[in-house]
């Protein structure tokens, strides 16, 4: 193995590159501007499998929270609601949550983030997507 001698002070004279700092700044701006997790999924060159799983978990959690809130609302009023604010439900960062159908006998909803989409229905509501096979169980598009 060959060793190299470095003169004292040689490192101080080497010009520093700003590329790493600029790349880090661009990545932070991308994450901040796009809701964080969604940007990771869409910018990860390896496909973002872990980031996709995290978004899917967040979407499923949001739908589960919506199901509990709708259940409480139905117990109080006898009907399900379209109004997320009245239900006290808000989607996680980067997750868009929407109630597609709500009446006295059921509701259906979708949670989406980038390429991740999960859906559920309860009661007599129409299933919002073909991949939602069981009432009361949230499922995600494969």
C-alpha positions as CSV (number, residue, x, y, z in Angstrom):
1,X,0.0,0.0,0.0
2,X,1.4,3.3,-1.0
3,X,1.0,6.4,1.2
4,X,1.0,10.0,0.0
5,X,2.5,12.8,1.8
6,X,0.5,16.0,2.1
7,X,2.2,19.3,2.7
8,X,1.1,21.2,5.7
9,X,-1.5,23.7,4.8
10,X,-2.4,22.0,1.5
11,X,-6.0,21.6,2.5
12,X,-6.5,25.2,3.4
13,X,-5.6,26.4,-0.1
14,X,-8.0,24.1,-1.9
15,X,-11.1,26.0,-3.2
16,X,-14.4,24.9,-1.6
17,X,-17.3,23.9,-3.7
18,X,-20.8,25.1,-3.0
19,X,-22.5,22.3,-5.0
20,X,-23.4,20.2,-1.9
21,X,-24.9,23.2,-0.1
22,X,-26.9,24.2,-3.1
23,X,-28.2,20.7,-3.7
24,X,-29.2,20.5,0.0
25,X,-31.0,23.8,-0.2
26,X,-32.8,22.7,-3.4
27,X,-33.9,19.5,-1.7
28,X,-35.2,21.4,1.4
29,X,-37.1,23.8,-0.8
30,X,-38.7,20.9,-2.7
31,X,-39.7,19.2,0.5
32,X,-41.1,22.4,2.0
33,X,-43.0,23.4,-1.1
34,X,-44.6,20.1,-1.8
35,X,-45.8,18.9,1.6
36,X,-42.7,17.0,2.6
37,X,-43.6,13.3,2.2
38,X,-45.1,13.5,-1.2
39,X,-41.9,15.2,-2.5
40,X,-39.8,12.3,-1.2
41,X,-41.9,9.8,-3.0
42,X,-41.8,11.6,-6.3
43,X,-38.1,12.6,-6.2
44,X,-36.6,9.3,-5.0
45,X,-34.8,7.7,-8.0
46,X,-35.2,4.2,-6.4
47,X,-39.0,4.4,-6.5
48,X,-39.5,5.6,-3.0
49,X,-40.9,2.3,-1.6
50,X,-40.4,3.3,2.0
51,X,-41.8,6.8,1.5
52,X,-44.7,5.3,-0.4
53,X,-45.4,3.0,2.6
54,X,-45.3,6.0,4.9
55,X,-47.8,7.9,2.8
56,X,-50.0,4.9,2.5
57,X,-49.9,4.5,6.3
58,X,-50.8,8.1,6.8
59,X,-53.7,7.9,4.3
60,X,-55.1,4.7,6.0
61,X,-54.7,6.4,9.4
62,X,-56.6,9.5,8.1
63,X,-59.4,7.2,6.8
64,X,-59.6,5.4,10.1
65,X,-59.8,8.7,12.0
66,X,-62.6,9.8,9.6
67,X,-64.5,6.5,10.2
68,X,-64.4,7.0,14.0
69,X,-65.5,10.7,13.7
70,X,-68.3,9.7,11.3
71,X,-69.4,7.0,13.7
72,X,-69.6,9.5,16.6
73,X,-71.5,12.0,14.3
74,X,-73.9,9.3,13.2
75,X,-74.6,8.3,16.8
76,X,-75.4,12.0,17.7
77,X,-77.4,13.0,14.6
78,X,-78.5,9.9,12.8
79,X,-76.7,10.8,9.6
80,X,-73.1,10.8,8.2
81,X,-71.6,14.1,7.1
82,X,-69.7,15.6,4.2
83,X,-68.2,18.3,6.4
84,X,-64.7,17.4,7.5
85,X,-64.5,20.6,9.6
86,X,-67.7,19.7,11.5
87,X,-66.3,16.2,12.0
88,X,-63.0,17.6,13.3
89,X,-61.0,15.7,10.8
90,X,-58.0,17.0,8.9
91,X,-55.8,15.1,6.5
92,X,-52.1,14.5,7.4
93,X,-49.5,16.7,5.8
94,X,-49.5,15.9,2.0
95,X,-52.7,13.8,2.3
96,X,-55.9,15.1,0.7
97,X,-59.1,13.7,2.3
98,X,-62.6,13.9,0.8
99,X,-66.0,12.5,1.6
100,X,-67.6,11.4,-1.7
101,X,-71.0,10.3,-0.4
102,X,-72.8,10.8,3.0
103,X,-76.4,10.1,4.0
104,X,-78.3,8.5,6.8
105,X,-77.2,5.0,5.9
106,X,-73.5,5.3,5.0
107,X,-70.6,7.2,3.6
108,X,-67.6,6.8,1.3
109,X,-64.3,8.6,1.3
110,X,-60.9,8.8,-0.4
111,X,-57.5,9.8,0.9
112,X,-54.8,10.5,-1.6
113,X,-51.2,11.7,-1.7
114,X,-49.3,11.9,-5.0
115,X,-49.6,8.4,-6.5
116,X,-51.0,6.9,-3.3
117,X,-54.8,6.5,-3.1
118,X,-56.8,4.8,-0.4
119,X,-60.5,4.6,0.0
120,X,-63.3,3.2,2.2
121,X,-67.1,3.0,2.5
122,X,-69.4,2.3,5.4
123,X,-73.0,1.0,5.4
124,X,-75.1,1.4,2.2
125,X,-72.8,3.9,0.5
126,X,-71.4,2.9,-2.9
127,X,-67.8,1.7,-2.9
128,X,-65.8,4.6,-4.2
129,X,-63.2,2.4,-6.0
130,X,-63.1,-1.1,-7.3
131,X,-60.4,-2.1,-4.8
132,X,-62.6,-1.3,-1.8
133,X,-64.2,-4.7,-1.3
134,X,-65.5,-4.7,2.3
135,X,-67.5,-2.1,4.1
136,X,-65.7,-0.4,7.0
137,X,-62.3,-1.5,5.8
138,X,-59.9,1.0,4.1
139,X,-57.9,-0.3,1.2
140,X,-55.3,1.2,-1.1
141,X,-54.7,0.9,-4.8
142,X,-52.0,-1.6,-5.6
